[in-house]
């Protein structure tokens, strides 16, 4: 049995999501205590609870302690990652993209393709946005051999949520490939999306895009941000995301969601500054990718190496977790992470579409 103390290191919900995903992939029971112990509201929130229940659903497993505020679970994954059609509704503005992230790993080792419909929040603070996942993370996973498609059917914001995404994951035919991203090269282009819902009269999308491009064009010669006006969301909301491609084909992104009292120009300033800071560090990844890629590097066949803007608590926590659960060897040299993957594959990986 995998035993995890959820108060270790970052003490965040990320530990729960990673641990649950690994347990599902390895088909090993997980006992986790002191879940999110360092947070203002410790224990499972609805979005964390659904991550566990979703892993139960796709594997045919069961869990004890699965209720909001619970700080201890005993999760026994099933033995059959069968794939197929699944729908999950968080019921709040909790992050739909983080739930999707949790499901990618197990779905890559299923018997057939999985199609997930997930309802929740797509744009909020303290969670990478839908656009970052679609335009930055998933293309990099594609280089590792993953076939993933992600579509936004409807935006969703705090506090109502109601956003809808569709994700299709095709099983691997073998283990993931490692990533090598040490030399970044100059940033050659920046692209982005400025989204607003029910705010066309206030020109929120245009204001975010114009301000952000004004700042970024001081750094690079090529920057374009598309304008997206939406009227399908359950409430007013906005989000801005940008991503940069370097000469060595590295990807870095930055994003921020709107909220009451946060001006369009302030969102643009934050997003531009975040991207400028990250590529000013010389890193080949951004602050979100730094810890997100660890899960997949640990499963890959070979050693992944990439540079990060900063070694954060999330990075250290995720490195600790892949060592403890998977036995992957990890190393930090300055701002370069090395993860020696375990070349994980299963007999279920038939690459069916």
C-alpha positions, -999 to 999 in steps of 0.1 A, spaced: 0 0 0 11 35 -8 13 56 24 13 94 19 13 122 45 -5 150 27 11 177 50 45 171 36 63 199 17 37 220 -2 9 203 17 -14 211 -13 -41 194 -32 -16 187 -59 -2 159 -37 -36 143 -36 -41 145 -73 -7 131 -82 -9 103 -56 -43 93 -68 -33 93 -104 -2 72 -96 -21 47 -75 -46 43 -104 -18 38 -129 0 13 -107 -32 -3 -95 -20 -1 -59 -41 10 -29 -34 45 -15 -37 55 22 -34 93 25 -37 113 57 -36 150 67 -48 159 32 -42 196 25 -33 201 61 -14 234 54 -44 251 37 -68 275 53 -96 250 47 -78 216 52 -92 184 38 -109 176 6 -127 204 -13 -153 194 -40 -127 195 -68 -103 173 -49 -130 149 -39 -142 145 -75 -106 138 -86 -106 107 -64 -141 97 -74 -132 101 -111 -102 78 -107 -125 53 -90 -149 55 -119 -124 50 -147 -107 21 -130 -137 4 -113 -122 11 -78 -136 22 -45 -127 47 -18 -133 52 19 -134 87 35 -146 103 2 -164 134 16 -159 171 17 -135 182 45 -121 147 49 -84 146 57 -79 109 53 -88 85 24 -82 48 17 -84 44 -21 -83 11 -38 -81 15 -76 -97 -11 -98 -78 -33 -122 -95 -23 -154 -87 11 -170 -112 3 -197 -116 38 -213 -148 50 -229 -171 79 -222 -172 97 -189 -189 129 -176 -179 146 -143 -195 177 -128 -176 194 -100 -207 213 -90 -187 244 -81 -162 267 -98 -135 243 -88 -109 237 -115 -120 215 -143 -86 217 -159 -69 202 -128 -94 173 -128 -85 168 -165 -48 169 -156 -54 142 -130 -71 119 -155 -45 122 -183 -19 98 -168 -43 69 -161 -61 74 -195 -28 71 -213 -26 35 -201 -62 25 -207 -75 -3 -230 -92 21 -253 -95 58 -259 -112 79 -232 -135 108 -238 -141 131 -207 -167 158 -204 -159 179 -173 -181 207 -159 -165 233 -135 -143 264 -135 -119 269 -163 -104 302 -153 -95 311 -117 -65 321 -95 -41 294 -83 -49 270 -112 -35 271 -147 -61 281 -172 -77 260 -200 -57 279 -225 -23 272 -208 -32 235 -207 -44 234 -244 -17 255 -259 14 248 -238 12 216 -217 -6 193 -242 17 202 -271 47 193 -249 31 160 -239 26 154 -276 63 155 -280 65 127 -254 42 106 -275 8 114 -259 -22 119 -282 -46 143 -264 -72 166 -276 -88 193 -254 -118 215 -264 -135 243 -245 -173 239 -251 -182 267 -227 -161 290 -204 -166 289 -166 -156 314 -140 -157 320 -102 -181 318 -85 -207 301 -106 -185 277 -126 -205 259 -153 -177 258 -178 -175 227 -200 -144 210 -215 -141 179 -236 -109 159 -235 -100 128 -256 -70 107 -246 -57 79 -268 -38 51 -250 0 49 -255 15 20 -274 44 19 -250 61 42 -225 63 80 -228 94 96 -244 117 118 -222 120 155 -227 153 174 -232 149 212 -229 182 227 -216 190 253 -243 161 276 -250 173 300 -276 157 334 -283 119 338 -281 107 340 -317 70 345 -314 42 350 -288 6 342 -294 -24 346 -270 -61 347 -265 -81 374 -247 -114 360 -236 -144 378 -221 -179 367 -215 -209 391 -215 -185 421 -215 -183 431 -251 -196 466 -244 -168 472 -220 -143 461 -246 -126 439 -220 -110 415 -244 -96 443 -266 -83 462 -237 -65 432 -223 -50 423 -257 -39 458 -266 -22 464 -233 -5 430 -232 8 433 -267 21 468 -260 43 454 -232 54 422 -250 63 439 -283 91 457 -263 106 423 -258 99 404 -291 92 414 -327 62 390 -332 32 391 -309 -4 384 -317 -33 380 -293 -67 369 -306 -99 384 -293 -127 361 -281 -161 374 -271 -184 349 -255 -221 349 -245 -226 313 -234 -210 314 -199 -231 314 -168 -218 348 -157 -195 376 -167 -159 368 -167 -126 372 -184 -92 355 -189 -60 363 -207 -34 338 -218 -2 341 -238 24 316 -248 59 320 -263 79 297 -287 116 298 -287 142 291 -314 148 257 -298 111 250 -299 105 255 -261 71 266 -250 64 290 -221 30 304 -210 14 328 -186 -22 336 -178 -46 352 -153 -84 353 -148 -105 383 -142 -124 390 -110 -145 419 -96 -123 449 -91 -94 436 -113 -90 459 -142 -84 446 -177 -51 465 -178 -40 450 -145 -46 415 -159 -25 424 -190 3 438 -168 4 406 -147 4 382 -176 30 402 -196 52 405 -165 49 368 -156 60 357 -191 88 383 -193 101 372 -158 100 335 -168 118 339 -201 141 364 -185 153 337 -162 166 318 -192 144 288 -184 129 264 -210 97 261 -191 73 284 -172 64 284 -136 34 261 -141 51 236 -164 80 233 -140 60 210 -117 34 197 -141 59 179 -163 74 159 -134 45 134 -134 50 125 -171 88 126 -170 88 101 -141 68 76 -162 89 81 -194 115 57 -208 147 76 -202 160 108 -184 142 141 -189 161 173 -183 147 208 -184 154 241 -168 128 260 -147 124 296 -137 125 287 -100 126 256 -78 93 261 -60 76 241 -32 54 224 -58 85 213 -77 101 198 -46 68 182 -35 63 166 -69 99 153 -71 95 138 -37 62 121 -47 75 105 -78 105 92 -59 83 78 -31 56 62 -52 73 53 -85 109 50 -74 120 74 -101 154 91 -95 154 129 -95 180 155 -92 182 193 -90 213 211 -103 207 248 -99 176 254 -120 179 222 -140 156 192 -131 166 157 -140 140 129 -138 150 94 -146 117 78 -157 107 42 -149 96 34 -185 62 25 -174 39 5 -197 11 -19 -193 -4 -48 -212 -36 -26 -215 -17 -1 -237 -31 -13 -271 -32 22 -288 -68 18 -297 -87 49 -311 
